[in-house]
């Protein structure tokens, strides 16, 4: 039996070989539109597939936007969310969108970074964080970690987060997801009144500054918790990689794909929930 250290090294070697194989399949082929097989490999080597899967965890947040909870839909909730947020379906949507937008140059650039030693370690901690829904205790722990951050590490995390969302897309996207869900919920009869999308956008935009600050604070707390095991030099290296124009474009596309899938699935969720009498009325 291998010692704990030996076992860890073996797992690292196997993971490294897997990443090399995935990388080879990603970068092979003509420098044109990315092929489907290479995109499947891209989802794995970058961890983007797990990020797409994690959209399912956000389903529980949707009913709160209309003053309801998952319990209001009784046993139908679990069945409907499993169908609407099916991971194979969502990954297929991601592949369809990436196939039209991500060329092999961008694909190879991102995959090369994430197949590196640093990239593999980053994907490891990011995948673990994606699939763990934060409860109150986890949020308190993350806030405490932020409060104790040394200035240099805080600066590295802030720089990294800024590079992840260089175009400021996330705050606008989350606002649009709310609009699309609320309009769909109204159309499905869940709100009892009509909802005008343009009016909603104007109302939400009024609080954009406050929402942006809250999201920035939440992102810092999340990053502090997610990357707690990595040294600050690694975070600086990650930020530099993210600031590269090609990587910035890749992240812009991945953010757009992830938020479009989330909005689409939230709309589908609203339509399906509208077919179910709330449990409190049964």
C-alpha positions, 0 to 999 in steps of 0.5 A: 500500500502506498503511503499517503504522500505516495498516494497523493503523488500517484493521483497527481501523476494520473491527473497530469497525464489525463490533462495532457491527453485532454490538452492534446485532443483540444489543440489538435486539428485545424486552426478554425472553428473548434470541433465538438470533441475538442470542446468536450475536452475543453470543458473538462480541462478548464473545469467549465463543465463543472461550472455549468453543472453547478447552475443546478445549485442556483435553482433554490434561489429562484422562488425567493424572487417571487416571494416563494420557497421550493417547499411551496411546490411540494414534491414536484419541485425536486422532479422539475428541477432535476429535469430543467437543470439536467447536467447533460442538457446544460452541457449540450447547450454550452457546447452548442454556443461555444462551437459557434464562438470559440476558435481553436486559437482561444481554445488552445491558449486556455487549455494550455494554461489549465493543463499546467501544474498551476492550472490543474491546482486551480481547477481542483479547488474551483471544481470543489467550490462550484459544487458546494452550496454555501450555507450561513456558516460557510459565509461567516467563515468566508467573511472572517477570512476576508477580514483577516487577509494580509494586504498583499493577499487581498490585493492579489484576490481583488486583481484576480476577481477584476480580471475574471470579469474585466468587462463588468458583465456579471452584475449586468447579467445577474440583473438580466437573469432576474428580469427574464425569470420574473417575466417568465414567472408572470407569464406562467401565472406565478405572480398574479400580475403582469410584469413589464421587462423594461420597467423591471430593468429600470427599477433594478438599474436604480440599485445597480451601484449598491448591487455591484458593491455587494457582489464585489464583496461577495466575490472577494469572500468567495475567492478568499475561501476557494483559494485559501490553500494556494499561495499568494504568488499563485494568485498573482500568476493566475491574475496575470494569465487572466489579464492576457487579451486572449484569455480575457476573451475566452472568459468573456465568452464563458461568462456569457455562455454560463449566464445565458444558460442560467437565464434560459433554465430559469425561464424554463423553471418558471414555465414548469412551476406554473403548471403545478398548484403550489403545495400550500393551496393543495 
